[in-house]
Amino acid sequence: MAELGLNEHHQNAVISYMRFARSKRALRLKTVDSCIQDLKDSRLTEDTFTVDEVTEILDGLKVVVHSEVESELINTTYTNVLLLRQLFCQAEKWYLKLQTDISDLENRELLEQVAEFEKTEFTSSGKKASTEISKPKLAPLNEGGVSELLSKEITRLQEENDKLKSRLKTVEAQATNALDEKVKLECVLKDLEKSQEDQEEVADLEATLATLKADFEKSLNKSSENQKSLESNLIATKHDLLKVQEDLLLAEKELEKKFQETAAYRNMKELLTKKNEQVKELRKRLSQYEAED
């Protein structure tokens, strides 16, 4: 194991990539130096410059340097993607899934460790020479022998895993259907219980209605009997009233007859007769006086 925690094979691969990155970085820096030198040779030919001229020169230099640095950063990103692609392709042939932690790319401690590793590897002439001699490449996968058997076993296990996944999906679907049926049956059971409760309530209401109907019929019969009794009593009362009126009329006639037979009645009648004759006489005399006038 070395400073980066890798075995010798992987460490040599890292050293090769760092050598490639250093060469690309040196080439890009030479390009930036060349841009600055070209600026010096082409523009810095006078002894004095105005502020506007200096600003124009610096702006032009900024554009050139910005373009070179941006191009280098983009190229570095693309080369890193290609390197990761190589590693992932090898891992996928062995049915491996590599994981990356982007947060470690900004880990200051790890970055300093890589810088120290680069300084150690590329400042020591002996290590540099030995590394340049070896220059290991990514070893191709061996498709025969044990590797082939292992690949077939992995394929078989993957097919079996796919079958188990399919079976699991089927079981899950059946379980889901059974759960749905259970929910439906529970709803039906609740509806039946509710219907039974409603039937019991209807039966109670019908019993109550029958009781009320019987009470009403009893009350109606009793009222009819009372009405008949009242009508009978009314007829009897009318008969009694007519009889009393008839008795009163007879009594009045008898009383009048008895009153007429009394001496007082006869005297009063004679007196009234005399008074009537006197009145007639007076009217007759009065009429004579009126004729003379």
C-alpha positions, 0 to 999 in steps of 0.5 A, a space after each residue: 500500500 502507498 500514500 493514496 491507499 491503493 495497491 501498486 497496480 492502481 497507483 501506477 495508473 494514477 501516476 500515469 494519469 497525473 503525468 498526462 495531466 501535468 503535460 497538458 497543464 504545462 502545454 497550456 501554461 506555455 500557450 498562456 506565456 506565448 500569448 503574453 509574449 506576443 502581446 509584449 512584442 506586438 503592443 509594447 513598442 512605445 515608451 509611454 501609454 495612456 490609460 485607455 491604451 493600457 486598458 485596451 491591452 489588458 482587456 485583449 490579454 484577458 480575452 485571450 487568457 480567458 479563452 485558453 483557461 476555459 478551453 483547458 478546463 473543458 478539456 480536463 472535464 472531458 478527459 476525466 469523463 472518459 477516464 471514468 467511462 473506462 473504469 465503469 465499463 470494466 466494472 459493468 462487465 463484472 456486474 459491479 456498480 461503482 459509487 462516487 462521492 463528489 463531496 470528497 473532490 473538495 476535501 482539503 485534506 485529501 487534496 493536500 495528500 494528492 499534492 504531496 503524493 505528486 510532489 513526492 513522485 515527480 521530484 524524485 528522479 528514481 521513482 520518476 524513471 521507474 514509473 516511466 519505464 513501467 507505464 502500466 495499461 489497463 489490463 483487458 478482461 480475460 473471458 476464458 477459464 474461471 472468468 468465463 465460468 464466473 460470468 456464466 454464473 453471474 448471468 444465471 444468477 441474474 436470470 434467476 433474480 429476474 425470475 424472482 422479481 417477476 414472481 414477486 411482482 405477481 405475488 404482489 399483484 395477487 396480494 393487492 387483488 386480495 386486499 382489494 377483495 377484502 376491502 370490497 367484502 368489508 364494504 358489502 358486510 357493512 352494507 348488509 349490517 346497515 341494511 339489517 339495522 335499517 330493517 330492524 328500525 323499519 320493524 320497530 316503526 311498523 310496530 309503533 305504527 300498528 300500536 298507534 293505529 290500534 289506539 286511534 281505532 279505539 279512540 275513534 270507536 269510543 268517540 263514535 259511541 259518545 257521539 251516538 250517546 250524545 245524539 240520543 241524549 239530544 233527541 230525548 232532550 228535544 222531546 222533553 223540551 217540546 213536552 215542556 213547551 206544550 205543557 207551558 202552553 196548556 198551562 198558559 191557556 188554562 191560566 188565561 181561562 181561569 183569569 177570564 172567569 175571575 170577577 176582576 177580569 169581568 169588571 175590568 172588561 166591563 170598564 174597558 167596554 164603557 170607556 170605549 163607548 165614551 170615547 166613541 161618543 166623544 169622537 162623535 160629538 167632536 166631529 159635529 163641532 168640527 163640521 159646524 166650524 
